Amino acid sequence: MLSSPITPFIFKQNFYHIKRDDLLKPFEGNKARKFYYFLKRDFPEIKRVISFGSNQSNAMYSLSKLCKIKGWEFIYYTNHIPSFLKQNPHGNYFEALKNGIKIVESDLRGDKLREFVLGLKDKNTLIIEEGGRIKESEEGIKILADEINEYCIKHNLKVFLPSGTGTTAYFLSKHLDVEVITVPCVGDSEYLKKQWSFLGGGKIPAIVEPKRKYYFGKLYKNLYDVWLELKNAGIEFDLLYDAIGWETLLYHNLQNILYIHQGGVLGNISMVKRYKRKFGY
Ligand SMILES: *Cc1c(COP(=O)(O)O)cnc(C)c1O
């Protein structure tokens, strides 16, 4: 069910190894790793999944697919959905609708929304935290570690990946014998360290700082440019996380890298639309 190739990639005259988790099926990227635990087991009691987060999240789309495969109802809490998105559904939102998601708009935000959703748990309901920040994700991420460990040792590589909640980087570092390096894209490095202590602490990834401070989800012309250059070099990466990831990699001139492509390409549809509107690309 899992297993993806490692392919060579030349970018700005440097050679990289890319772990192509974007090619995984039935849904891709690190969400495939995170939700593998649920995909491979039977849960006779479970009838629905409830989760929450942004209206274009990769995790939302992946969960909609998981629920479709499992025959579970999928209820998802989010903040206000813009009317242009309702009128022109696209990207993760559109695909999730096609998979039968029931989206509830809520005025609750941040921890208030999280506590409300956690309170909806009952014996027929699985609650999944925003972005899949859950201990169950260790199982699938350990499989990823097992797939690349020998390769990294043989080629003397470090592993690099950009972080949201940091869950993927944390469990990779836990199960790999080589160094894992990450850059925070959602919070700062303090936020990442806090997430890692929630997940169990111990061996943690190395953190490198981005070239400048970015606000997650905001549009930056230089990030779009990096993303486009990567695409022209032959691989479409994610515009939210990977554009920061690659800029950071180049900024610190990190060499001998296995880069984890964590998927998210479907989310680019809405990001590119926003860039077009703002910068006229
Ligand atoms: C979800 C996601 C991330 C963040 O993963 P974390 O485990 O939360 O750090 C990074 N890249 C892509 C493409 C994602 O979809």
The ligand as an SDF file (V2000), in Angstrom:
LIG
                    3D

 15 15  0  0  0  0  0  0  0  0999 V2000
    0.6490   18.4020    5.8680 C   0  0  0  0  0  0  0  0  0  0  0  0
    1.8310   18.8160    5.0540 C   0  0  0  0  0  0  0  0  0  0  0  0
    3.0510   19.2350    5.6360 C   0  0  0  0  0  0  0  0  0  0  0  0
    3.2350   19.3700    7.1210 C   0  0  0  0  0  0  0  0  0  0  0  0
    3.4230   18.1260    7.7600 O   0  0  0  0  0  0  0  0  0  0  0  0
    3.6580   18.0750    9.3250 P   0  0  0  0  0  0  0  0  0  0  0  0
    3.7860   16.6290    9.6450 O   0  0  0  0  0  0  0  0  0  0  0  0
    2.4560   18.6860    9.9740 O   0  0  0  0  0  0  0  0  0  0  0  0
    4.8960   18.8510    9.6420 O   0  0  0  0  0  0  0  0  0  0  0  0
    4.1100   19.5510    4.7940 C   0  0  0  0  0  0  0  0  0  0  0  0
    3.9900   19.4910    3.4490 N   0  0  0  0  0  0  0  0  0  0  0  0
    2.8360   19.1140    2.8720 C   0  0  0  0  0  0  0  0  0  0  0  0
    2.7690   19.1090    1.3850 C   0  0  0  0  0  0  0  0  0  0  0  0
    1.7190   18.7630    3.6440 C   0  0  0  0  0  0  0  0  0  0  0  0
    0.5660   18.4020    3.0380 O   0  0  0  0  0  0  0  0  0  0  0  0
  1  2  1  0
  2  3  1  0
  2 14  2  0
  3  4  1  0
  3 10  2  0
  4  5  1  0
  5  6  1  0
  6  7  2  0
  6  8  1  0
  6  9  1  0
 10 11  1  0
 11 12  2  0
 12 13  1  0
 12 14  1  0
 14 15  1  0
M  END
$$$$
